Amino acid sequence: MRWDLSDRPAYLLGVGTAALHAREQGIDAISVIEFGVAAGHGLLILEREAAQIEAETGVRIHVYGFDAGGGLPDTSGDHRDHPDYWVPGDFPMDVAALRAKLTRAELVIGDVRATLNRFRPAAPVGFAAVDVDLWSSTVPCLEWLARVPRLTRLPLYFDDIMPYIAHSQAGELLAIHEFNRQHSRTLLIEPWRGVTHDRPFPEHPYLQQMYVLHDLRAISASAVDRDARRTVYA
């Protein structure tokens, strides 16, 4: 993780950190998710990273990918979805071809606003990559994460907060702001503080895209056990 030895270092850092934290807390399994799969390159990498980290940490890792399957929906008429940047049908998927390549990931096809309402992960969520591009698609992903079992501090990667066109009133940045406003007393999504510290390549752009979902209620109910060298969450 420290040396970014991955085709998707954000995924390596997120999954590895989640597995280490889960092991410290006595959690034997986690779920890792890619929201927005497109052709599937990222999901295949997520599978590989999960398998290696599972072998090294002993924490079982369930992998999931969510995608509409037919590319981006219509974004016209709402600045929050950047109709000046995205085109309906962008990032289509060959579902059958991708399923044939997957070895452990579960691929969930359909509008996330519907599929997430029916889905429950096999273990607490430990890491999520959000790459659905649109504000209207990011909102249901974040709200789902607020409802399901997850680590007290959940590493997140946001793919679309860096382009020149990104601003606080659209896309993933707006979805994060609205999430924080709605859950201000219980949950908080903020940039991963100190993530560049003592890293060989602190200038790597992906580090600015790493965030953490903090469960404020669980943190309030926690206590540090110095003898066991870990934090106990109620």
Secondary structure as the mmCIF struct_conf table of DSSP 4:
data_model
#
loop_
_struct_conf.conf_type_id
_struct_conf.id
_struct_conf.beg_label_comp_id
_struct_conf.beg_label_asym_id
_struct_conf.beg_label_seq_id
_struct_conf.end_label_comp_id
_struct_conf.end_label_asym_id
_struct_conf.end_label_seq_id
TURN_TY1_P TURN_TY1_P1 ARG A 2 TRP A 3
BEND BEND1 SER A 6 ARG A 8
HELX_RH_AL_P HELX_RH_AL_P1 PRO A 9 GLU A 24
TURN_TY1_P TURN_TY1_P2 GLN A 25 GLY A 26
STRN STRN1 ALA A 29 PHE A 35
TURN_TY1_P TURN_TY1_P3 ALA A 38 ALA A 39
BEND BEND2 GLY A 40 GLY A 40
HELX_RH_AL_P HELX_RH_AL_P2 HIS A 41 THR A 57
STRN STRN2 ARG A 60 ASP A 67
BEND BEND3 GLY A 69 GLY A 70
TURN_TY1_P TURN_TY1_P4 SER A 76 GLY A 77
HELX_RH_3T_P HELX_RH_3T_P1 HIS A 79 ASP A 81
TURN_TY1_P TURN_TY1_P5 PRO A 83 TYR A 85
TURN_TY1_P TURN_TY1_P6 PRO A 88 GLY A 89
BEND BEND4 PHE A 91 PHE A 91
HELX_RH_AL_P HELX_RH_AL_P3 VAL A 95 LYS A 101
BEND BEND5 THR A 103 ARG A 104
HELX_LH_PP_P HELX_LH_PP_P1 ALA A 105 ALA A 105
STRN STRN3 GLU A 106 ILE A 109
BEND BEND6 GLY A 110 GLY A 110
HELX_RH_AL_P HELX_RH_AL_P4 VAL A 112 THR A 115
HELX_RH_3T_P HELX_RH_3T_P2 LEU A 116 ARG A 118
BEND BEND7 ALA A 122 ALA A 123
STRN STRN4 VAL A 125 VAL A 130
BEND BEND8 LEU A 134 LEU A 134
HELX_RH_AL_P HELX_RH_AL_P5 TRP A 135 ARG A 147
BEND BEND9 VAL A 148 VAL A 148
STRN STRN5 ARG A 150 ARG A 150
BEND BEND10 THR A 152 THR A 152
STRN STRN6 ARG A 153 PHE A 158
TURN_TY1_P TURN_TY1_P7 ASP A 159 ASP A 160
BEND BEND11 ILE A 161 PRO A 163
TURN_TY1_P TURN_TY1_P8 TYR A 164 ILE A 165
TURN_TY1_P TURN_TY1_P9 SER A 168 GLN A 169
BEND BEND12 ALA A 170 ALA A 170
HELX_RH_AL_P HELX_RH_AL_P6 GLY A 171 GLN A 182
TURN_TY1_P TURN_TY1_P10 HIS A 183 THR A 186
STRN STRN7 LEU A 187 PRO A 191
TURN_TY1_P TURN_TY1_P11 ARG A 193 ASP A 198
BEND BEND13 PRO A 200 PRO A 200
TURN_TY1_P TURN_TY1_P12 PRO A 202 GLU A 203
HELX_RH_3T_P HELX_RH_3T_P3 PRO A 205 GLN A 209
STRN STRN8 MET A 210 ASP A 215
HELX_RH_AL_P HELX_RH_AL_P7 LEU A 216 SER A 220
TURN_TY1_P TURN_TY1_P13 ALA A 221 ALA A 221
STRN STRN9 ALA A 223 ASP A 225
TURN_TY1_P TURN_TY1_P14 ARG A 226 ARG A 229
STRN STRN10 ARG A 230 VAL A 232
#
